[in-house]
Amino acid sequence: MSQTNDPLPPALADGLKALRAKWGWIVALGVVFLLAGIVALGSVVAATASAVMIVGIMMIMGGAAEIIAAFGVKEWGKFLLWLLLGVLYVAAGVIAIIHPLQAATILTLMLGFALVLGGVMRGFLAYQMREAGKPWGWVAFSGAVSILLGVMIVAQWPASSLFVLGLFLGIDLIFIGSGWITMGLALKKRA
């Protein structure tokens, strides 16, 4: 397939033109995310509590949706099951909001085990890729890093529950902010 120098489709070109005009706002959004990430890293315990509260709010919303959906179910047994699941979600969300640091201990332990399990699965995937003669090194490396992070989190649990979620949130916000800033500056350069 040969590469052509055809211009962008009109709709995409119009969209990029509109974005280029707003490059400053995109950079500003990136700076806000970047600063929020730095603040989160400066107070990882508060960031952890905030992250758990957001999870609690999402659980309440999901539980309310399940309760509403339960009334659309025609069979009595399924109605009770959906209703019970919804009530449990709402209750867990309320508990997470009222006791965010205690909820963080459970979420952190689950995160640690999930990282270990995900790392082991990537290790198996890397082995299969190696057997098939495909590039496998980065997959194996990412699996090893996930296992290491998971083991570190679980080994330091429950103390790690005070800072891990906030640390991950801060790092994520910094990467999101950096991405927006990079995109905004690239749009300015192309303007």
N, C-alpha and C positions, 0 to 999 in steps of 0.2 A: 504494500500500500504506500503510495507516494504521499508526501506531505505537500499541501498546497498553501498558498498565501492568501486564500480567500478571506474576505472580511468576515467579521462575526455576523451571525444572523441578526436581523433588525431588532427583534425584541430584546436579545441579549445585549446588543450594542446600546440600546436605549436605557436598559437597566444599569449598565456600567456607567453610562454618562450621568445618570441621576445619582449614582453612588459617588462618582468622582466629585460632583458638586458638594457632597456632604462629607468629604474626607475628614474635615476638621472635627465634626461631630463623632465620627467613628474613632478617631484618635482620642478624643475626650472620653468616650465610653471605655476605651482600653485603659486610659489612665485611672479612671474610677475603679475598674476591676483590679488593676495593679495595686492601687493604694489599699483597696479592701483586702487583698491578699496579704499585703505587708502588715496591716493592722491585725488580721487574723493570726499571722505568725507571731506577732508581738504579744498576743494574748490567746494562746491555744486553748486554754481551759474555757474561756468565754466563747471562742469559736466552736468548740466541741458542743457546748450547751446549746448554742444557736443552731448548729447543724441538726442536733437531736430534736429540737423544737420544730424545725421545718419538717423533719420526718414525721413527727407527731401530728402536725397539721395535715400532711398528706394522708396519713393513716385515717384520720377522722373523716376527711373528704371521701376517701375510698370506702370506708365503712358506711357512710351515709348513702353513697351510691348503691352499695350492696343491699342495704335495708330497703331503699326505694325499689330496686330491681326485684326484691323478694316478693313484693306485692303484685308483680306481674306473672309470677309462677302459679300454675294451675294446681299442681299436686301438693298436698298438705306436707308430705315429708320433705320435698325439695324446698318448699316455702320456709319451713322451720330451719333447715340447714342454711339457706341463704341469709335468713334473718339472724341466726346465731353467729355466722361468720361476720356479718356486718356489725353486730353489737360487739363482738370481740375486737374487731379492728378499731372501732370507736373507743372502746375501753383502753386498748393498748396505746392509742394516740393520746388520750387524756393523761394516762400515766406517764408517757414520755414527756409531755409538756409540764406536768406538775413536778416530776422528778427526773430532769434531763440528765444529770450526772449518773444516776443509778441506771437509767436506760442506756447510757453510753457504755457502761460496762458490758452489757449484753451484746450491743451492736459491735463493739470492738472485738469481743471474743469471736463473734460470728464472722467478722471481717478477717481476722487472723486465720481461722480455719478455711474460709473461702479462698484466701490467697494461697495457702498451702495446697489445697485441692486443685485450684486452677493451675498452679505451678507443676504439680505432678501430671496433670492431664497434658500440659504443653510439653512436658518431658517425653511422654508416650508419643505425642504427635511428632516431636523432633526425631525420635527413634524410627518411627514409621517413614518419615520423610528421608532419613538417612539411608534406610534400607531400599527405598525407591530411587535413590540417586539424586534426590532433590536437595536444594540448599536448606540446611537445617540449623546452622549455627546460631542465628539470631533467635530462633524459636526456642532452642535449648537454653540460651543465655537468659531470655525473658522468663522462662520457667524457673530457672535457678534463682533469679532475683526475686520472683514472687514467693517461692518457697522460703528463701532467706527472710524476706520481710514478714511473712506470716509467722514463721518460727520466732522471730524477734518480738512480734506483737504478743503472741501467746505466752512466751517465756516471761515477759514483763507484766502480764495481766495479773491483777486488775489495775495496777498503777498506770499501765499504758493507756487505759481507757480515759484518763484525764486529758491526754494530749494528742492521741493518734488521729482522731477524727478531725480535730481542729487543724492539725498539721497538714493533713491531706486536703482539707478545704482551702487553707491558705495557699498551698502549692498550686492547687487547681485554679484558684482565682488569679494567681500570678501568670500562669500559662494562658488563661483565657484573655487576660488584659494584654499580654505580650502579642497574642495573635491578632487582636483588634487593632493594636497600635501598628503592627507590621502591615496589616491590610490597608489601614487608612493612609499610611505613608506611601505604600505602593500605588494606591489610587491617586494620591497627590502627584507622584512622579509621572504618572501616565496622563495626567490632566493637561 
